[in-house]
């Protein structure tokens, strides 16, 4: 019973981890990010960027890559933005899976001692 619960916990933790990457919306993250000051040349009024290009980035934490191009100046910016809400969920999933793995390993060690 303990082994089955541990394996279920590992699976659930990994599912939560992977799901955290799908609950983020990179385009929303990119829209709310302010324009980096380095992208606007001094004295330029009304510099407009092209629509943001966004993509998910698969690193240990949940992140989005936001890219903007300013046609008037030819400047291209690319920022990697870590999303802490979904990242906290991903970390919780990894911790849950690791805890369940620890329980399962303890169960296997216990079985080896009794054999």
C-alpha positions in Angstrom: 0.0 0.0 0.0 2.8 2.4 0.9 4.6 1.6 -2.3 1.5 2.3 -4.4 0.9 5.6 -2.6 4.5 6.7 -3.1 4.3 5.9 -6.8 1.1 7.8 -7.1 2.7 10.7 -5.3 5.6 10.7 -7.7 3.3 10.7 -10.7 1.1 13.5 -9.2 4.1 15.6 -8.4 5.4 15.3 -12.0 2.0 16.1 -13.5 1.8 19.2 -11.4 5.3 20.2 -12.5 4.5 19.8 -16.2 1.0 21.5 -15.8 2.7 24.6 -14.3 4.3 25.2 -17.7 0.9 25.2 -19.4 -0.9 27.6 -17.1 1.2 30.5 -18.1 0.3 32.8 -21.0 3.5 34.3 -22.4 1.7 36.9 -24.5 0.0 38.4 -21.4 3.3 38.5 -19.6 4.9 40.3 -22.5 2.1 42.8 -22.8 2.3 43.9 -19.2 6.1 44.2 -19.2 7.2 47.8 -19.6 9.4 48.8 -22.5 13.0 48.6 -21.6 14.5 52.1 -21.4 17.5 51.0 -23.5 15.2 50.3 -26.4 14.0 53.9 -26.7 16.6 56.2 -28.2 17.1 59.5 -26.4 14.8 62.2 -27.6 12.5 59.9 -29.5 8.9 60.6 -29.1 6.1 58.1 -29.9 8.4 55.2 -30.7 6.1 52.3 -31.4 7.1 48.7 -31.2 5.8 46.0 -33.5 3.5 43.4 -31.8 5.4 41.4 -29.2 6.6 37.9 -30.1 6.3 35.7 -27.1 7.3 32.1 -26.4 7.5 29.7 -23.5 10.9 28.8 -22.3 11.4 25.3 -20.8 13.9 25.8 -18.0 13.6 24.5 -14.4 11.5 27.5 -13.6 8.5 28.7 -15.7 9.7 31.6 -18.0 8.6 33.5 -21.0 10.8 35.1 -23.7 9.5 38.5 -24.9 10.8 40.0 -28.1 10.1 43.4 -29.4 11.2 45.2 -32.5 11.1 48.9 -33.0 10.8 49.5 -36.8 11.6 53.2 -36.6 14.9 52.6 -34.9 15.7 49.0 -35.9 16.2 48.1 -32.3 15.3 44.5 -31.3 15.0 43.6 -27.6 14.7 40.1 -26.1 13.9 39.6 -22.4 13.6 36.4 -20.4 11.0 36.9 -17.7 10.5 34.3 -14.9 6.9 33.9 -13.9 7.0 33.3 -10.2 3.4 32.1 -9.7 3.6 29.2 -12.1 7.2 28.6 -11.0 6.1 28.2 -7.4 3.5 25.6 -8.5 6.3 23.8 -10.5 8.6 23.8 -7.5 5.8 22.4 -5.3 5.3 19.6 -7.8 9.0 18.7 -7.8 9.1 18.8 -4.0 6.0 16.5 -3.9 7.6 14.1 -6.3 10.9 14.1 -4.5 9.2 13.5 -1.1 7.2 10.6 -2.6 10.4 9.2 -4.1 12.0 9.4 -0.7 9.1 7.5 0.9 9.3 4.9 -1.8 13.1 4.5 -1.4 12.6 4.1 2.3 10.0 1.4 1.7 12.4 -0.5 -0.6 15.2 -0.2 1.9 12.8 -1.6 4.6 11.9 -4.5 2.3 15.6 -5.3 1.7 16.2 -5.4 5.5 13.4 -7.9 6.0 14.4 -10.1 3.2 
